[in-house]
Amino acid sequence: MSHSPTLLNAFAPTGTLRASINLGNPILAGTDPATGEPRGVSIDLAHELARRLALPLELVVWDTAGKSVEAVEQGQADVGFFAVDPKRGEHIAFTAPYVLIEGSYLVKADSPLQGNDQVDRPGTVVTVGKGSAYDLFLTRELKHATIERAPSSPAVVAHFLAHGHDVAAGVRQQLQMGVAQAPGLRLLPGRFMVIQQAMGLRRDRGEDAARELAAFVEDMKASGFVAEALARHGIQGASVAPEA
């Protein structure tokens, strides 16, 4: 399919489609242990978008969601893979979500906390990854508990343990890895939020580019591309988002 020069320039003003990749979310991206190269659902989507636009692709890799968002906001990258959030939406035009991810709480085994509804209490300290979707959400929602920020989402469990906090918040799969590595921890049942993972680009790239990206995401869901990518990368606990 051919695209107009105006649309291609909106997507890639440098002539190369630069995709912002967050390695801090294991659901979306990680590093291939054999090659050291980024791999995952978001990388597969970036390659497919570049193929359809007939543009070369550059992966701009970050270790946190906050840095990945800033790269698109500041024009260091053209498109990205983000959790939908109102604050981020001030500058970024989001597609509908392509994947839904659960956000969970982790506590020490002997913690008196038994349910998600018991977390927001005075004196409770919650560890989150700085700038993550969980940070943004809990900053709005928690009225009594105190939030402490780890440098990144992958560092949450270590930060939580090192500082003796009460609760760690993040991607369920990431917290489960913490439980497996450090005895004496447990997840609270259920979830405190559902993360809507979408693609996005800066709002000033124009409505045509935003519509094209939104249509691309819908096709990736409907065609089975996203489901196949999740299965290929062995991702558990995430589901393909419904049609917009």
N, C-alpha and C positions, 0 to 999 in steps of 0.2 A: 504494500500500500504506500503511495506517495503522499508526502505532506508538504504543505506550503513552506517556502523559506521563512515566512514570518513566524509560523508555528515552531519550526525547528530552532529559530533564533531565540524564541521565548523559552524553550526548554534548555537550550545549550548555547548561550551567547559566545562561548569560547570555541565552539565547534566540536566539543567533546562533552558528552553527558556525564556530569560528575555526581555520583550517588553517595550520599552521606550514610555511612554504615556504623551502627552502634554495636560493638562487641560485648557490651555489658549486659545484654539480654540474651541468655542462651536459647530462648525460644526462636529468636530471629536470626542470630548469627553467632559464629564462633570461628575458631582457627583449626584448620585441618592439621591433625597431629603429624601427618606424613610430609606435608609440603610447607606448612606454616602459612598457607594462604587462607584468606577469609572464605568461609563457606556457610551456607544456610539458606533459609527461605528468602530473606531479603536480598541476598546476593543473586539468587536465581531470578527473582522478579526484576532486579536491576538489569541483568543481562538480557532478559526477554524484552523489556521496554526499549533498551538501546537497539536491539535487533529490529524491532518493529519501526523504530524511528530512523533506522539505517544510520546510526551515529556510533562513533567509537565510545567506549565506556571507560571511565576512571572511577575506581572505588576510593573514596576519601574516608579513612577508617579512624574511629574514635573509641575510647574506652568507657565513655559514659553517654547517657541519653542527652544530658544537658549540652555537652560539647557538640553532639550530632545536630541538635536543634539549632544551636548558635551558628554552625557552619552554613546552614541554609539561610538563616535570617541575615547573616552578614555577607552572603554571596560567595562563600568559599565552596559551596556545593549547590547543585541545581535542584535535586529531588532528595527526599529522605523518607525514612520509615519510622514513624513516631506513634506514641500513644496519643489519642485525641484528648485535648485538654483546652478549656476556654482561654487560658492565659497564652498558650502557644498559638491559638487561633487568631490572636490579635495581628500576627504578621504572616502566618502560614495558612494557605488554603488546603484543607484536608479533603481527601476522598472519603467515601464510606469505608468502614473498617474491612479488612480482609481476614483478620484473625482475632479471636477473642481469647484473652489470657486471664487466669485467676490471680488476684492478689491475696496473699495470706499473711497471717501473723505467726511468728515463732517465739516460744518462751522456753525457759528452763524447765526441766521435768518436775521440779518441786514448786513451781510457780503456783500461786493460788488462783491465777486466771484460768478459767475453763471455757470461756466463750468470747467471741469477737465483741459482743456488747459490753463486756467488762473492762475493755482497754481504756476507754476515754474517761479516766478518773484522775483527780488531783494526785500528784505524787508519782504517777506512772510515766516512765521515760521510754519513748519509742524511737528506735534507730531506723533511719531510712537512707537510701542513696541520694546524695545531693543532686537536685535538679531532675530526679526521676519522676515518672508519672505518679508514683506513690507519694513522693514528697509533695508535689503540687496538690494532689487530692487530699492528703491528710492535713496539710497546712490549712486548707479550707474547712475540713470537716471536724477535726478534733478541737474541742472547746476547753477541755480540762487537762488532758495529758500534755506532756512536754515532748517536743520533737528534737532529737539530736541527729545530725547529718554525718554519715560516713562519706569518705571521698568519692565512692562509686557504689553502684549496686552490688557488684561481686564482693566488695569489701564489707558489706553490711554485717554478716554473721561474725566475722573476726572483730569488727569494731564493737558490736553488741557485747561480745564476750570480754574483750579487753577492758571495756569501761563499766562493766557490770550493770548494763541497762536492763529494763524489765521486758521489753518486747522488741523483736526485729520484724520489719515489714518489707515485703517484696514479692517477686515472682515465686509462685509456689515451688516450681522445679528447682530454683536456685536455693531456696530455703531447705528443700528436701536433701540437696547435696550437703548442706551444712549439718543436718541431722545425721547423715551417714558418716561424716568425717569427725564429728565431735559428739561423744556420748553425753547423755544427760540433757538432751534437748527434745522438744516435741512441737508439732504444729497444732495450733488451735483448729478445731473442726470448721469446715465450711470456708467461706471467703469473705473478705470485707469489701471487695470491689471487683468488678470485671473491667479489665483493660481492653479498650478498643484500639487495636493496632491498625494504622492506616498509612497511606502514602501522602506526601504533601510537597508543595513547592511555595515559594514566596508569593504573596498576593499580587505584588506588582508585576509578576510575569504574565498576568492577564487572564481573562475568563476563558479564552479558547484553550489555553494550555491546561487550565484547571479542569475543564470539561473533558479534554482528551485523556488526562491522567485518571479522572474518575471512571471514564468508560473502560480504560485499560484494566483497572482493578476489578470492575464488575465482570469483565470477560475472563480474567484470571480465576475468579471464583466459580463462575458458571461452567467453564471448560474443564474444571477439575485440576487445573495447574497447581493451585495452592494446596489442595488436599494431597496431591501426589508429592509435592515438595515436603510437606510435613512428614509424610510417611517415609520418604527417601532419606531424610535426615534423622529419622528415629525420634521425632518430637512427640512427647506425651503431655497430656493435660492442656492442650490448646485445640481449639476447634475453628473450622472455617466459619467466618461470619456470614449471616444470611444476606440475601440480595438486598440492595438498597431500595 
